[in-house]
Amino acid sequence: MTETQKEPQAQADVLDQTRLRPQCNEAKIISLLLNLKSLGKTDLTTELTSNRLKFLAKHADLNDADSVNWLIARQQCLASYKDGLAKAAWHG
């Protein structure tokens, strides 16, 4: 088997793993956003929270608090942005 024959299978495995994680995170994001709407939060608050949660989900597993905390701590950004990420992650 040549190197080029092995490569598509390896790429397929990575794609399968990538597809699984966002679906789990996507369901959690939708649930959190619905909860915010039920609490009477404005559309702007919901949209900003959605954007922050999507960013976090892209780089961390939202079901793993340590992963999310580590990501927020390692971000090189303003403290106010980190605060927004933390509030979005912990529904506050």
C-alpha positions in Angstrom: 0.0 0.0 0.0 1.4 3.3 -1.0 1.5 6.5 1.1 -1.2 8.1 -0.9 -3.6 5.2 -0.3 -3.2 5.5 3.4 -3.8 9.2 3.5 -7.5 9.4 2.5 -8.4 6.9 5.3 -6.5 9.0 7.9 -8.3 12.1 6.6 -11.6 10.4 6.8 -11.0 9.4 10.4 -10.2 12.9 11.4 -13.3 14.2 9.6 -15.5 11.7 11.4 -14.1 12.8 14.8 -14.6 16.4 13.9 -18.2 15.8 12.8 -19.1 14.1 16.1 -17.9 16.9 18.4 -19.7 19.9 16.9 -23.0 18.1 17.0 -22.8 17.5 20.7 -21.7 21.1 21.2 -24.4 22.4 18.8 -27.1 20.7 20.9 -25.7 22.2 24.1 -25.6 25.7 22.5 -29.2 25.4 21.3 -30.3 24.3 24.7 -28.5 27.2 26.4 -29.9 29.8 23.9 -33.4 28.5 24.4 -33.0 28.8 28.1 -31.8 32.4 27.7 -34.9 33.2 25.6 -37.2 31.6 28.2 -35.6 33.9 30.8 -36.6 36.9 28.7 -33.1 37.9 27.5 -33.0 40.2 24.5 -32.2 39.2 21.0 -28.8 41.0 21.2 -27.9 39.1 24.4 -28.8 35.8 22.8 -26.9 36.6 19.6 -23.7 37.7 21.5 -23.9 34.6 23.7 -24.4 32.4 20.6 -21.2 33.9 19.0 -19.2 33.4 22.1 -20.4 29.8 22.6 -19.6 29.0 18.9 -16.1 30.3 19.5 -15.7 28.2 22.6 -17.1 25.1 20.9 -14.7 25.5 18.0 -11.7 25.3 20.3 -12.9 23.3 23.3 -15.4 20.7 24.4 -18.3 22.6 26.1 -19.0 19.5 28.3 -15.5 19.6 29.8 -15.3 22.5 32.2 -11.5 22.2 32.5 -11.1 22.5 28.7 -13.3 25.6 28.6 -11.6 27.2 31.6 -8.1 26.5 30.1 -9.1 28.0 26.8 -10.5 31.2 28.4 -7.4 31.5 30.6 -5.0 31.1 27.6 -6.7 33.7 25.4 -4.6 36.7 24.7 -7.4 39.3 24.8 -9.0 41.9 27.1 -10.2 40.8 30.4 -13.7 42.1 29.5 -13.8 39.7 26.5 -12.7 36.8 28.8 -15.5 37.8 31.2 -17.9 37.6 28.3 -16.7 34.2 27.3 -16.9 33.0 30.9 -20.5 34.3 31.2 -21.5 32.6 28.0 -19.9 29.3 29.1 -21.5 29.3 32.5 -24.9 30.8 31.4 -24.5 34.0 33.4 
